[in-house]
Amino acid sequence: MLPPFDYFTHRAACRRKQDERTERIAALPKQYQYPLLPAEKKILDQPIDELVKDVQNGGAESAIEVLQAYGKVAIKAHEKTNCVTEVMINAAEDWIKHDVNLKGPLAGVPVSLKDSIHVGGFDTSVGYSKNTGQPQLVDGAVVRMLKDAGAVPFVKTALPITLLSFESTNDVWGQCTNPHNTKYSPGGSTGGEGALLAFGGSRIGIGSDVAGSVRAPAHYSGCYSLRCSTGRWPKLGVNTSMHGQEGVPSVFSPMARTLLDLTYFTRSFIQMQPWRYDQSVHPMPWRTEMEEQYKSKKPLKVGVMRTDNVVDPSPACARALQTAASALKSQGHEVFDVSPPDPYESLVIASNLLNADGTRTYRSFFRTGETDDVGASQFGRYMRLPRFVKFFYWAYVKYIKRDNTWAGLLEHWHEKTAYENWQLVYRREAYKARWHEWWNTFGDKGDGMDIILTPPNSTPAVPHGGMSSAAAACGYTFMFNLLDYTCGILPVTHVDPNKDMLSPSIKLSKMNHISRGAYKHYDAVKMAGLPVAVQVVGRRLEEEKVLACMETLENALDSNGEKYELLRVPES
């Protein structure tokens, strides 16, 4: 239907999907509405390897018991945070009986999926009403792999329209909230996974990451995630808002409630030989020797990047970083500050590559009256202004406001020609080469630094609508998408007003525009209790090493009595 009449189609589609979700929850067997049984509480606390063995021995009956335990908590998580989109629990019980390999390495493990992943029989809306009412005919590669490994997909989860936000809101499904404080975002674009995992309503989540989309939710909501390098994880059988965008490739990657689960799942998944399911995956087996090498290596050589020189970390994020660095140092590891090649340049290159089409692709899916993401709408609106208007604003920012940081981002903020795009790709490759050479300066063979610790973001979770001003403050994660480095998120602490208040000497008026947009939402009192994480960075295709080093860090924190306390699973 043509605009503006498709507005009514849009509203009807949103009502239909929300009613469908409500009906599917109401249609679940009665046991899903009951409080957790003692046996189900035991399942939730059971180490993942034991859970898998029990299902391998007990078959479909054991797998359904696991599904029911997590299904109950997922429904509670959804009631609080609106984190679930497609409810697939009834279908999952049938898959357990007929489609899932219950002798596989992930037998019975409940897995939640970002809404963009294809599951046969269900929509893949990505938050656009235009994509509803079109159930997929077959499972995507990720889902086929999961079932072959014995895992059980059972719900899909919230994301933002456009997939370009650290919030997770759209008209189709509504607003997803943070399980620690419903006034705040759970992160994005894989925000529903962050909320569900932190709440305890899933064991493993699968999301995608183009600028921090599995890392911001882990940081905001308090769980674990791994941003894999391209070629290590399948990407066939998904939907997106930016088909064909390869300037900064999106990568599908895992999230989990615990580090043990994250490592066990990633190892088992890659041992399933994902290159047999997707031609884009490198035929690279899991390197157990690398994992074991870095688990036992002492001392680890750890660089600490304190700032990206665009937005300094807020007191809470700086404290989490120092806590992690001090814990490693106390265990005898070598910890030192580093200043990598110009992080600001990566933000300029990556943001222009990601939106080289002038935002036309993601906007092509909108219907009349469909609500845009508050952050993406700001950039899109500026992108579409006449060039002469943008020139005068850029000159005002650069020469009157003297904000070179913001002006540098605005300078080339327009739809790119093929020539301009090629020049950006050239700059990207040159920048990656600079990082490669810089890392190689540590030691004779570049082996004098094992990992880098950074903040995942300048602040903890933003309040709803915060992306309207904070969308550009994504450099701590976005940089490593441009570089294609492997990164893990490990929660460390919670915001504490007694420790994390902003110094009165810090004035927003003296900050650059990007910093000011992020810091305007920072309030340690209002944010009290929100999670704060650190980012563990390795080089490209070093998933085994990063996970091993995350384990070393968590053990160091535990030895100091500082291991992160997960949100308790509600018992009723």
C-alpha positions in Angstrom: 0.0 0.0 0.0 1.3 3.5 -0.9 2.0 6.3 1.6 0.3 7.8 3.5 -2.3 5.0 3.6 0.3 2.4 4.7 0.2 4.1 8.1 -2.9 2.2 8.9 -1.3 -1.0 7.7 1.6 -0.3 10.0 -0.5 0.2 13.1 -2.5 -2.9 12.3 0.6 -5.0 11.9 2.0 -3.8 15.2 -1.2 -4.7 17.0 -1.3 -8.0 15.3 2.2 -9.0 16.3 1.8 -7.9 19.9 -1.5 -9.7 20.2 0.1 -12.8 18.7 2.8 -12.7 21.3 0.3 -12.4 24.1 -1.7 -15.3 22.7 1.3 -17.5 22.4 2.3 -16.9 26.0 -1.3 -17.5 27.1 -1.4 -20.8 25.1 1.6 -22.3 26.8 1.0 -25.4 29.0 -0.1 -24.5 32.5 3.2 -25.5 34.1 4.9 -22.5 32.5 2.8 -20.2 34.7 3.7 -22.0 38.0 6.6 -20.9 40.3 9.9 -22.6 39.8 10.1 -26.1 41.3 13.1 -27.2 43.4 14.3 -29.4 40.5 14.0 -26.4 38.1 16.0 -24.2 40.4 18.7 -26.9 40.3 18.7 -26.9 36.5 19.2 -23.1 36.4 22.3 -23.4 38.7 23.7 -26.5 37.0 27.0 -26.2 35.2 26.5 -26.4 31.5 28.6 -29.5 31.0 26.5 -31.4 33.6 23.3 -30.1 32.0 24.4 -31.4 28.6 25.3 -34.8 30.0 21.9 -35.2 31.8 20.1 -34.4 28.6 22.3 -36.8 26.5 21.4 -39.5 29.0 17.8 -38.6 29.7 16.7 -37.7 26.2 13.6 -35.6 25.2 12.1 -35.7 28.7 15.2 -34.2 30.3 15.4 -31.6 27.5 11.8 -30.5 28.0 12.4 -30.2 31.8 15.3 -27.8 31.0 13.1 -25.9 28.5 10.3 -25.5 31.0 12.7 -24.1 33.7 14.1 -21.5 31.4 10.7 -20.8 29.7 9.3 -19.9 33.1 12.1 -17.4 33.8 11.9 -16.0 30.3 8.3 -15.2 30.8 9.1 -13.4 34.0 11.9 -11.5 32.3 9.6 -10.5 29.6 6.9 -9.3 32.0 9.5 -7.0 33.6 11.6 -5.9 30.6 9.5 -6.6 27.4 12.6 -8.5 26.1 10.9 -11.3 24.1 9.5 -10.9 20.5 8.7 -14.3 18.9 7.6 -16.9 21.5 8.7 -20.3 20.1 8.4 -22.4 23.3 5.5 -24.7 22.1 7.4 -25.2 18.8 10.6 -25.9 20.8 9.0 -28.8 22.6 8.1 -30.3 19.2 11.6 -29.7 17.9 13.1 -31.5 20.9 11.0 -34.6 20.0 11.7 -34.5 16.2 14.5 -32.2 15.1 17.1 -31.6 17.8 20.1 -33.9 18.1 19.9 -34.8 21.8 23.3 -36.6 21.6 25.0 -33.4 20.4 27.6 -31.3 22.3 25.0 -28.8 23.3 22.2 -31.2 24.0 19.3 -29.4 25.7 21.0 -26.0 26.1 18.3 -23.3 25.7 19.3 -20.6 23.3 17.6 -17.3 22.7 18.0 -15.5 19.4 18.1 -11.9 18.3 15.0 -11.1 16.3 17.0 -10.8 13.1 17.8 -14.6 12.9 15.6 -16.8 10.6 13.6 -19.6 12.3 11.3 -21.6 10.1 7.7 -20.8 10.8 8.3 -17.5 12.4 8.7 -13.9 11.2 12.1 -12.1 11.1 10.7 -8.6 11.5 13.9 -6.7 12.7 11.4 -4.4 14.2 9.9 -3.2 10.9 6.2 -3.8 10.5 6.8 -4.3 6.7 8.6 -7.5 7.6 5.7 -9.0 9.6 3.3 -11.6 8.4 6.0 -13.3 6.4 7.1 -16.4 8.3 10.4 -18.0 7.2 10.0 -21.2 5.3 13.2 -22.8 6.7 15.8 -22.3 9.5 18.8 -20.1 8.9 22.3 -21.6 9.1 22.8 -20.6 12.8 19.6 -22.3 13.8 20.3 -25.5 11.8 23.7 -25.7 13.5 22.1 -25.2 16.9 19.6 -28.0 16.4 22.3 -30.3 15.0 24.4 -29.6 18.1 21.5 -30.4 20.3 20.7 -26.8 21.4 17.1 -25.7 21.7 16.1 -22.2 20.3 13.0 -21.1 22.2 12.5 -17.3 22.0 13.6 -14.4 19.9 14.4 -11.1 21.5 14.2 -7.3 21.2 16.3 -5.0 19.1 16.0 -1.4 17.8 14.6 -0.5 14.4 17.5 0.3 12.1 19.9 -2.0 14.3 22.0 1.2 14.8 21.4 2.0 18.5 22.4 1.1 22.0 18.7 1.1 22.8 16.1 -1.6 21.8 12.8 0.0 20.8 10.5 -0.2 17.8 6.8 0.1 17.1 6.3 -3.6 16.4 7.4 -4.9 19.8 7.6 -1.8 22.0 10.4 -0.7 24.3 12.8 -3.2 26.0 14.1 -2.1 29.4 17.0 -2.8 31.6 16.4 -5.6 34.2 18.3 -3.6 36.9 16.4 -0.4 36.4 13.5 -0.2 33.9 14.1 3.5 33.3 17.3 2.6 31.5 18.2 0.9 28.2 19.3 -2.7 28.2 21.7 -1.9 25.3 21.4 -2.5 21.7 21.1 -3.6 19.1 21.1 -7.0 20.8 19.4 -5.5 23.8 16.7 -8.1 24.4 19.4 -10.7 24.8 21.2 -8.6 27.4 18.0 -8.2 29.4 17.0 -11.8 29.2 20.4 -13.3 30.0 21.0 -10.9 32.9 17.6 -11.8 34.3 18.4 -15.5 34.0 15.8 -16.3 31.4 18.2 -18.0 28.9 21.4 -19.9 29.0 23.0 -18.7 25.7 22.1 -15.8 23.4 23.0 -15.2 19.7 23.3 -11.6 18.5 25.1 -9.5 15.9 27.6 -6.7 16.3 28.5 -3.9 13.8 29.5 -1.2 16.3 29.2 -2.9 19.7 25.8 -4.6 19.5 26.6 -7.7 21.6 29.0 -5.7 23.8 27.0 -2.7 24.8 24.1 -5.0 26.0 26.5 -7.1 28.1 28.0 -3.9 29.6 24.6 -2.2 30.1 22.7 -5.3 31.4 25.4 -7.3 33.2 26.2 -10.5 31.3 29.1 -11.8 29.1 29.6 -11.6 25.3 32.2 -12.3 22.7 32.6 -10.2 19.5 34.0 -12.8 17.1 36.1 -11.8 14.1 34.5 -12.1 10.6 34.8 -15.6 9.2 34.6 -17.4 12.5 30.8 -17.4 12.8 28.0 -18.1 10.2 25.9 -15.3 8.9 23.6 -16.9 6.3 19.9 -17.0 7.1 19.4 -13.7 8.8 17.7 -10.4 8.1 19.1 -7.0 8.5 18.4 -3.3 8.0 21.5 -2.7 5.8 21.7 -5.4 3.1 25.0 -5.2 1.3 26.8 -3.0 3.9 30.4 -4.4 4.0 32.4 -1.3 4.9 32.2 -2.4 8.6 30.8 -6.0 8.4 28.3 -7.1 11.0 29.3 -10.3 12.8 27.0 -12.8 14.6 28.4 -13.7 18.0 27.4 -15.3 21.3 26.3 -14.0 24.6 25.9 -15.8 27.9 24.9 -15.4 31.6 28.3 -16.7 32.8 31.8 -16.9 31.4 31.8 -20.7 31.7 28.8 -20.9 29.5 30.2 -18.5 27.0 33.4 -20.4 26.6 31.8 -23.9 26.6 29.2 -22.8 24.0 31.7 -21.0 21.7 34.1 -24.0 21.8 31.3 -26.5 21.1 29.8 -24.4 18.4 33.0 -24.0 16.4 33.8 -27.7 16.9 30.6 -28.2 14.9 32.5 -27.0 11.8 30.4 -24.0 10.9 32.1 -23.8 7.5 30.0 -26.7 6.5 26.9 -24.6 7.0 28.1 -21.2 5.5 30.7 -20.7 2.8 31.8 -17.4 4.4 33.2 -19.2 7.5 36.9 -19.9 7.6 37.7 -23.7 7.9 39.5 -23.0 11.2 39.0 -25.6 13.9 38.9 -24.7 17.6 42.5 -24.3 18.7 42.6 -26.1 22.1 46.3 -25.6 22.4 45.9 -21.8 22.2 43.1 -21.8 24.8 45.3 -23.9 27.2 48.4 -21.8 26.5 46.7 -18.6 27.6 44.9 -20.2 30.5 48.2 -21.1 32.1 50.4 -18.3 30.8 51.9 -16.2 33.5 52.6 -13.4 33.4 50.1 -12.2 30.9 51.2 -8.9 29.3 48.2 -6.6 29.5 47.9 -3.1 27.9 45.4 -0.8 29.4 43.8 1.8 27.1 42.4 4.4 29.5 40.7 6.6 27.0 39.8 6.8 23.3 40.6 10.6 23.4 37.1 11.3 22.2 35.0 10.7 25.4 36.9 9.9 28.6 35.4 7.2 30.6 33.0 8.3 33.4 34.1 7.6 37.0 32.1 4.3 37.2 33.7 3.0 34.0 37.2 4.2 34.9 36.8 2.5 38.3 35.8 -0.8 36.7 38.8 -0.6 34.4 41.2 0.1 37.3 39.7 -2.7 39.3 40.3 -5.2 36.5 43.9 -3.9 35.9 44.7 -4.0 39.7 43.3 -7.5 40.0 45.6 -8.8 37.3 48.6 -7.0 38.6 48.0 -8.4 42.1 48.2 -11.9 40.6 51.6 -11.2 39.1 50.6 -10.2 35.6 52.4 -7.4 33.8 50.0 -4.5 33.4 50.9 -1.2 31.6 49.1 1.7 30.0 49.1 2.0 26.2 48.2 4.7 23.7 47.1 3.0 20.4 47.0 4.7 17.0 44.5 7.5 16.9 41.1 6.0 18.0 39.4 9.1 16.8 40.4 8.4 13.2 38.7 4.9 13.5 35.5 6.6 14.5 35.5 8.9 11.5 36.3 6.1 9.1 33.9 3.6 10.5 30.9 6.0 10.8 31.3 7.2 7.2 31.7 3.6 5.9 28.7 2.3 7.8 26.4 5.1 6.4 28.0 5.4 3.0 24.6 4.9 1.4 23.2 8.1 3.0 21.0 6.0 5.3 18.8 5.1 2.4 18.9 1.4 2.8 17.6 1.2 6.4 15.0 3.9 5.7 13.7 2.0 2.7 11.9 -0.4 5.1 9.9 2.3 6.9 6.2 2.7 6.5 4.5 6.1 7.0 4.5 7.1 10.6 6.8 4.3 11.7 9.0 5.5 14.6 12.7 5.9 13.9 15.4 5.2 16.5 16.2 8.4 18.3 19.9 8.2 17.6 19.7 7.0 14.0 17.1 9.7 13.2 19.5 12.5 14.3 22.2 11.3 12.0 19.9 10.5 9.1 18.2 13.9 9.3 21.6 15.6 9.2 22.7 13.4 6.3 19.8 14.5 4.2 20.2 18.2 4.6 21.4 20.2 1.6 25.2 20.3 1.3 25.4 24.0 1.6 23.4 24.0 4.9 25.7 21.4 6.3 28.8 23.4 5.2 27.7 26.4 7.2 26.9 24.3 10.2 30.3 22.5 10.0 32.1 25.9 9.7 30.2 27.1 12.7 31.2 24.1 14.8 34.8 24.2 13.6 35.6 27.9 13.7 33.1 29.4 16.1 32.6 26.6 18.6 36.2 25.4 17.9 35.0 21.8 18.4 37.4 20.0 16.0 36.2 16.6 17.2 32.6 17.1 16.3 33.5 19.0 13.1 35.7 16.1 11.9 32.7 13.7 12.1 30.4 16.1 10.3 32.8 17.1 7.6 32.0 14.2 5.2 28.6 13.3 6.5 26.8 12.7 3.2 26.0 9.9 0.8 29.2 8.7 -0.8 30.0 8.1 -4.4 31.7 4.9 -5.4 35.0 6.8 -5.6 34.5 8.3 -2.1 33.6 4.9 -0.7 36.7 3.3 -2.2 38.9 6.0 -0.6 37.3 5.2 2.8 38.1 1.5 2.3 41.7 2.4 1.5 41.9 4.5 4.7 40.4 1.6 6.6 43.0 -0.8 5.4 45.8 1.7 6.1 44.5 2.2 9.6 44.4 -1.6 10.2 48.0 -1.8 9.0 49.0 0.9 11.5 47.5 -1.0 14.4 49.2 -4.2 13.2 52.6 -2.5 13.1 51.9 -0.8 16.5 51.0 -4.1 18.2 54.1 -5.6 16.7 56.3 -3.1 18.5 55.6 -5.0 21.8 58.3 -7.7 21.6 60.3 -9.1 18.8 57.4 -10.8 17.1 54.5 -8.7 18.4 54.2 -11.1 21.3 55.1 -8.6 24.0 51.4 -7.8 24.6 48.7 -10.4 24.9 45.5 -8.4 25.3 44.3 -4.9 25.8 41.8 -3.8 28.5 39.4 -0.9 27.7 36.1 0.5 28.9 33.2 -0.9 26.7 31.7 2.6 26.7 32.2 6.0 28.3 29.2 5.5 30.6 27.0 2.7 32.0 23.5 2.3 30.5 21.8 5.4 29.2 18.2 6.3 30.1 15.5 5.6 27.4 15.9 8.2 24.7 19.5 8.8 25.6 20.8 7.8 22.2 19.4 11.1 20.9 22.5 12.7 22.2 24.9 9.8 23.0 24.8 7.9 19.7 28.2 9.1 18.6 29.9 8.0 21.8 30.5 4.4 20.6 34.2 4.6 19.8 35.4 2.1 22.4 33.5 -0.7 20.6 33.2 0.6 17.1 37.0 0.8 16.7 37.4 -2.9 17.0 34.7 -3.6 14.5 36.8 -1.6 12.0 39.9 -3.5 13.0 38.0 -6.8 13.1 39.6 -7.7 16.4 38.1 -10.3 18.8 36.7 -8.7 21.9 35.0 -10.0 25.1 32.9 -8.2 27.6 33.2 -9.2 31.3 31.1 -7.5 34.0 33.1 -6.2 36.9 31.0 -4.0 39.2 27.9 -1.9 39.7 27.5 1.9 39.9 28.1 3.1 43.4 27.2 6.7 44.3 29.7 6.7 47.1 32.5 6.0 44.6 31.4 7.1 41.2 30.1 10.7 41.5 31.2 13.1 38.8 33.8 15.6 40.1 32.4 19.2 40.3 35.5 20.3 38.4 34.2 18.5 35.3 32.2 21.0 33.2 30.0 19.8 30.4 30.3 23.2 28.7 34.0 22.5 28.2 33.6 19.1 26.6 33.4 18.4 22.9 29.9 17.7 21.5 30.3 13.9 21.6 31.4 13.9 25.2 28.7 16.3 26.3 26.0 14.2 24.6 27.1 11.1 26.6 27.9 12.8 29.9 24.5 14.7 30.1 23.0 11.3 31.1 25.6 10.4 33.7 24.2 10.5 37.2 25.7 8.1 39.7 22.7 8.4 42.1 20.1 7.6 39.4 22.4 4.9 37.9 23.1 3.2 41.3 23.2 -0.5 40.8 23.6 -0.6 37.1 26.3 -3.0 35.8 29.7 -1.8 34.6 32.0 -4.0 32.6 35.4 -4.0 30.9 36.4 -5.0 27.4 39.1 -7.6 26.7 40.6 -7.2 23.3 42.8 -9.6 21.3 43.9 -9.5 17.7 41.9 -10.9 14.7 40.7 -14.5 15.0 41.9 -14.9 18.6 38.6 -16.1 20.1 40.4 -18.9 22.1 43.0 -16.5 23.5 40.4 -13.8 24.5 38.2 -16.3 26.3 41.2 -17.8 28.2 42.3 -14.3 29.2 38.8 -13.4 30.3 38.9 -16.5 32.6 42.3 -15.3 34.0 40.8 -11.9 34.7 37.7 -13.3 36.4 39.8 -15.6 38.5 41.9 -12.6 39.5 38.8 -10.6 40.5 37.5 -13.6 42.4 40.8 -14.0 44.3 40.4 -10.3 45.4 36.8 -10.8 46.5 35.6 -8.7 43.6 33.9 -11.1 41.2 30.8 -9.6 39.6 27.5 -10.6 41.3 24.9 -11.6 38.8 21.3 -10.5 39.2 19.4 -13.2 41.2 16.9 -15.3 39.3 13.4 -14.7 40.8 11.9 -17.7 42.4 8.3 -17.1 41.7 
